[in-house]
Amino acid sequence: MPVVRYGQPLNVMVAAKGHPYQRDPFMAMFDDLPGVACTLVEQPLAARLMNPDGMKGFDALVLYDMPGLDFGAADRPAYVEPDEAFKAGFLALLDRGIGVVALHHAIAGWPAWPEYAELLGGRFLYKPGPLLGSLRPDSGYRHDVVHTVEFADPGHPVVSGLPQSFALTDELYLFEVFEDLVTPLLRSGHAFTRDGFYSASQAVAGRMFSNEGWAHADGSNLVGWTKRARNSPLVYLQPGDGPSTYADPNYRRLIENAIRWAAAEARA
């Protein structure tokens, strides 16, 4: 049973919602972290806390949310612009240097705010649109891919204690990765080509598992990176679709390492 873990050395806020997820197995991954107290806050409340005052007392922020997309709109998904108060507060939080760990579908958040993609280091697009000055197609997805993850930077603390390569069965994305803005951390052995993925735009339109008529160039095999988001250390980990991944010991070690590294870098 979840309890309030008073007196832990690290306090972490975990933001979720905007994309379906199984709350109990997801939070079980955080409840098992030794010395870390994780508090789940779902959107839209989470956005009201992502500022220096709202996160006072927290050492790091985990993003597993996907705000800014309205899947109930006629032209779904409609893009919802974040209000100016949120943008100002979030940027002020990053200027303070809070450690951030972004997971899986968080890379699709706030699509109407271009700077958000640059802060995270990439973007999953649910429909074609402009990005970094050019028109990009909608992104691709594929569930239950068995693939091998390998270190791009074997000496980084986020991969400490992990085997040099390990297998995961998870959802992968054919998406926009700003490789020139990030420091590579993890790469996948999967082939990131159009034929191995399905169109996100067609899925939203009710044509699941289709890539008919969908044109997408080959993508990056980068599935984990670090970067600076203004003054904040940030880790992005693309894996994290569901319970089988949450329970994987190597994935859990990645999450723990990422949180500890982000929090430590923020304090440095």
C-alpha positions as CSV (number, residue, x, y, z in Angstrom):
1,M,0.0,0.0,0.0
2,P,1.4,3.4,-0.9
3,V,2.5,5.4,2.2
4,V,3.9,8.9,2.8
5,R,7.6,8.3,3.1
6,Y,8.7,11.1,5.5
7,G,12.3,11.8,6.0
8,Q,13.7,10.3,2.8
9,P,16.9,11.9,1.4
10,L,15.4,12.7,-2.0
11,N,11.9,14.0,-2.8
12,V,10.6,13.7,-6.3
13,M,7.4,14.9,-8.0
14,V,6.1,12.5,-10.7
15,A,3.7,14.2,-13.2
16,A,1.4,11.9,-15.2
17,K,-1.9,11.8,-17.3
18,G,-2.7,12.9,-20.8
19,H,-1.9,9.4,-22.1
20,P,-3.3,6.2,-20.8
21,Y,-1.2,4.4,-18.2
22,Q,-1.6,1.8,-15.4
23,R,-1.2,3.8,-12.3
24,D,-0.5,1.1,-9.7
25,P,2.2,-0.8,-11.5
26,F,3.8,2.5,-12.7
27,M,4.0,3.9,-9.1
28,A,5.2,0.5,-7.7
29,M,8.4,1.2,-9.6
30,F,8.9,4.4,-7.6
31,D,7.6,3.1,-4.3
32,D,10.4,0.5,-4.3
33,L,13.2,3.1,-4.7
34,P,15.3,3.2,-1.5
35,G,15.8,6.6,0.0
36,V,13.5,8.3,-2.5
37,A,10.0,9.6,-1.8
38,C,8.0,10.0,-5.0
39,T,4.7,11.9,-5.1
40,L,2.4,11.4,-8.0
41,V,0.5,14.5,-9.3
42,E,-1.7,14.2,-12.4
43,Q,-2.4,16.8,-15.0
44,P,-3.9,19.4,-15.0
45,L,-2.9,20.0,-11.4
46,A,0.7,19.0,-12.1
47,A,1.1,22.0,-14.4
48,R,0.1,24.4,-11.5
49,L,3.0,23.0,-9.4
50,M,5.8,23.2,-12.0
51,N,7.3,26.4,-10.8
52,P,9.8,27.3,-8.1
53,D,7.1,27.8,-5.4
54,G,5.1,24.7,-6.3
55,M,8.1,22.5,-6.2
56,K,9.7,23.9,-3.1
57,G,11.1,21.0,-1.2
58,F,11.4,18.6,-4.2
59,D,14.8,17.5,-5.6
60,A,13.7,16.4,-9.0
61,L,10.8,16.2,-11.5
62,V,9.8,13.1,-13.4
63,L,7.6,13.7,-16.5
64,Y,5.3,10.9,-17.6
65,D,2.6,13.3,-18.6
66,M,1.4,14.3,-22.1
67,P,-0.3,17.7,-21.7
68,G,-1.5,19.9,-24.5
69,L,-3.4,17.4,-26.7
70,D,-7.2,17.3,-26.8
71,F,-8.2,13.9,-28.2
72,G,-11.9,14.7,-27.7
73,A,-11.9,17.5,-30.3
74,A,-13.4,17.1,-33.7
75,D,-10.0,17.7,-35.3
76,R,-8.3,15.3,-33.0
77,P,-5.9,15.8,-31.5
78,A,-6.3,19.5,-31.1
79,Y,-3.3,21.3,-29.8
80,V,-3.8,23.2,-26.5
81,E,-1.5,26.2,-25.9
82,P,-0.1,26.3,-22.4
83,D,-1.0,29.5,-20.6
84,E,1.6,32.2,-20.0
85,A,1.6,31.6,-16.3
86,F,2.6,28.0,-16.8
87,K,5.3,28.8,-19.3
88,A,6.8,31.5,-17.1
89,G,6.7,29.2,-14.0
90,F,8.2,26.2,-15.8
91,L,11.0,28.2,-17.3
92,A,11.7,29.8,-14.0
93,L,11.9,26.3,-12.5
94,L,14.4,25.2,-15.1
95,D,16.4,28.4,-14.5
96,R,16.6,27.3,-10.8
97,G,18.3,24.1,-12.1
98,I,15.7,21.5,-10.9
99,G,16.7,18.0,-12.1
100,V,14.3,16.5,-14.7
101,V,13.7,13.0,-15.9
102,A,11.3,12.7,-18.9
103,L,9.9,9.3,-19.9
104,H,8.3,7.8,-23.0
105,H,5.3,9.7,-24.1
106,A,6.3,12.9,-22.3
107,I,8.2,13.7,-25.5
108,A,4.8,14.5,-27.1
109,G,3.7,17.0,-24.5
110,W,2.7,20.7,-25.3
111,P,3.0,20.4,-29.1
112,A,1.7,24.0,-29.5
113,W,4.8,25.3,-27.6
114,P,7.8,24.8,-29.8
115,E,10.3,25.6,-27.1
116,Y,9.1,22.6,-25.0
117,A,10.5,20.2,-27.7
118,E,13.8,22.0,-27.6
119,L,14.0,21.8,-23.9
120,L,13.3,18.0,-23.9
121,G,15.5,17.3,-27.0
122,G,12.9,15.9,-29.4
123,R,9.3,15.6,-30.3
124,F,6.7,12.9,-31.1
125,L,4.2,14.3,-33.5
126,Y,0.6,13.1,-33.6
127,K,0.1,15.0,-36.9
128,P,2.3,16.6,-39.5
129,G,3.5,20.1,-38.7
130,P,6.4,22.6,-38.5
131,L,9.3,21.8,-36.3
132,L,12.6,23.6,-36.1
133,G,11.9,25.5,-39.3
134,S,10.7,22.7,-41.5
135,L,7.5,20.6,-42.1
136,R,7.7,17.1,-40.5
137,P,5.4,14.1,-40.9
138,D,3.5,12.6,-38.1
139,S,5.6,10.2,-36.0
140,G,5.5,6.4,-35.9
141,Y,4.9,3.9,-33.1
142,R,5.2,0.1,-32.7
143,H,4.1,-1.9,-29.6
144,D,5.8,-4.9,-28.1
145,V,9.1,-4.6,-30.0
146,V,11.8,-7.0,-28.7
147,H,15.0,-5.0,-29.1
148,T,18.5,-4.6,-27.6
149,V,19.5,-1.5,-25.8
150,E,23.2,-0.6,-25.8
151,F,25.2,2.2,-24.1
152,A,26.2,5.2,-26.2
153,D,28.2,6.5,-23.2
154,P,29.3,3.5,-21.0
155,G,30.8,5.7,-18.4
156,H,27.8,7.8,-17.6
157,P,26.3,7.5,-14.1
158,V,22.8,6.9,-15.5
159,V,23.9,3.5,-16.9
160,S,26.0,2.5,-13.8
161,G,25.4,-1.1,-12.7
162,L,23.7,-2.1,-15.9
163,P,25.0,-4.7,-18.5
164,Q,26.6,-3.1,-21.6
165,S,23.5,-4.3,-23.5
166,F,20.2,-5.7,-22.5
167,A,16.9,-6.7,-24.0
168,L,13.6,-4.9,-23.6
169,T,10.1,-5.6,-24.9
170,D,8.4,-2.2,-25.3
171,E,6.9,0.4,-27.5
172,L,9.3,2.2,-29.8
173,Y,8.9,5.5,-31.6
174,L,10.0,6.7,-35.1
175,F,10.1,10.4,-34.0
176,E,12.1,13.6,-34.1
177,V,15.3,13.5,-32.2
178,F,17.4,16.7,-32.0
179,E,20.7,14.8,-31.9
180,D,22.7,18.0,-32.2
181,L,21.1,19.3,-29.0
182,V,21.6,16.2,-26.8
183,T,24.3,14.0,-25.4
184,P,23.7,10.4,-26.5
185,L,23.1,7.9,-23.7
186,L,21.3,4.8,-25.1
187,R,20.8,3.4,-28.6
188,S,18.5,0.6,-29.8
189,G,19.4,-2.2,-32.2
190,H,16.0,-2.0,-33.8
191,A,15.8,-0.6,-37.4
192,F,14.1,2.8,-37.3
193,T,12.6,2.7,-40.8
194,R,9.1,3.5,-42.0
195,D,8.2,-0.1,-42.7
196,G,8.7,-1.1,-39.1
197,F,6.3,1.5,-37.6
198,Y,2.7,2.7,-37.9
199,S,1.4,6.2,-38.4
200,A,0.3,8.0,-35.3
201,S,-2.0,10.2,-37.3
202,Q,-3.8,7.2,-38.8
203,A,-4.1,5.6,-35.4
204,V,-5.8,8.6,-34.0
205,A,-8.2,8.6,-37.0
206,G,-9.2,5.0,-36.1
207,R,-6.8,3.1,-38.4
208,M,-4.6,1.4,-35.9
209,F,-1.5,-0.4,-37.1
210,S,-1.5,1.3,-40.5
211,N,1.2,3.1,-42.4
212,E,-0.5,3.1,-45.8
213,G,0.4,6.3,-47.7
214,W,2.6,7.4,-44.8
215,A,6.0,8.8,-45.8
216,H,8.6,9.0,-43.1
217,A,12.4,9.2,-43.5
218,D,14.6,6.8,-41.5
219,G,14.9,8.0,-37.9
220,S,17.4,8.0,-35.1
221,N,18.1,4.9,-33.0
222,L,18.7,7.1,-30.0
223,V,16.4,6.0,-27.1
224,G,18.1,7.8,-24.2
225,W,20.0,11.1,-23.8
226,T,21.0,13.8,-21.4
227,K,21.1,17.6,-22.0
228,R,20.8,20.9,-20.3
229,A,17.3,22.4,-20.3
230,R,18.3,26.0,-19.5
231,N,20.1,25.5,-16.1
232,S,18.6,22.1,-15.4
233,P,20.1,18.6,-16.0
234,L,17.6,16.5,-18.0
235,V,17.5,12.8,-18.9
236,Y,15.1,11.5,-21.5
237,L,14.4,7.7,-21.6
238,Q,12.2,6.6,-24.5
239,P,11.2,3.2,-23.0
240,G,8.3,3.0,-20.6
241,D,5.1,1.9,-22.2
242,G,3.5,-0.4,-19.7
243,P,3.7,-2.9,-16.8
244,S,6.2,-5.3,-18.3
245,T,8.7,-2.5,-18.8
246,Y,8.0,-1.0,-15.3
247,A,8.8,-4.4,-13.8
248,D,12.0,-4.9,-15.8
249,P,15.0,-4.8,-13.4
250,N,17.2,-3.0,-15.9
251,Y,14.6,-0.4,-16.6
252,R,14.1,0.2,-12.9
253,R,17.8,0.6,-12.5
254,L,17.8,3.2,-15.3
255,I,15.0,5.1,-13.6
256,E,16.8,5.1,-10.2
257,N,20.1,6.1,-11.7
258,A,18.5,8.9,-13.8
259,I,16.7,10.4,-10.8
260,R,19.8,10.3,-8.6
261,W,22.0,11.8,-11.3
262,A,19.5,14.5,-12.1
263,A,19.0,15.4,-8.5
264,A,22.8,15.4,-7.8
265,E,23.6,17.5,-10.8
266,A,21.0,20.0,-9.8
267,R,22.6,20.3,-6.4
268,A,26.2,20.6,-7.8
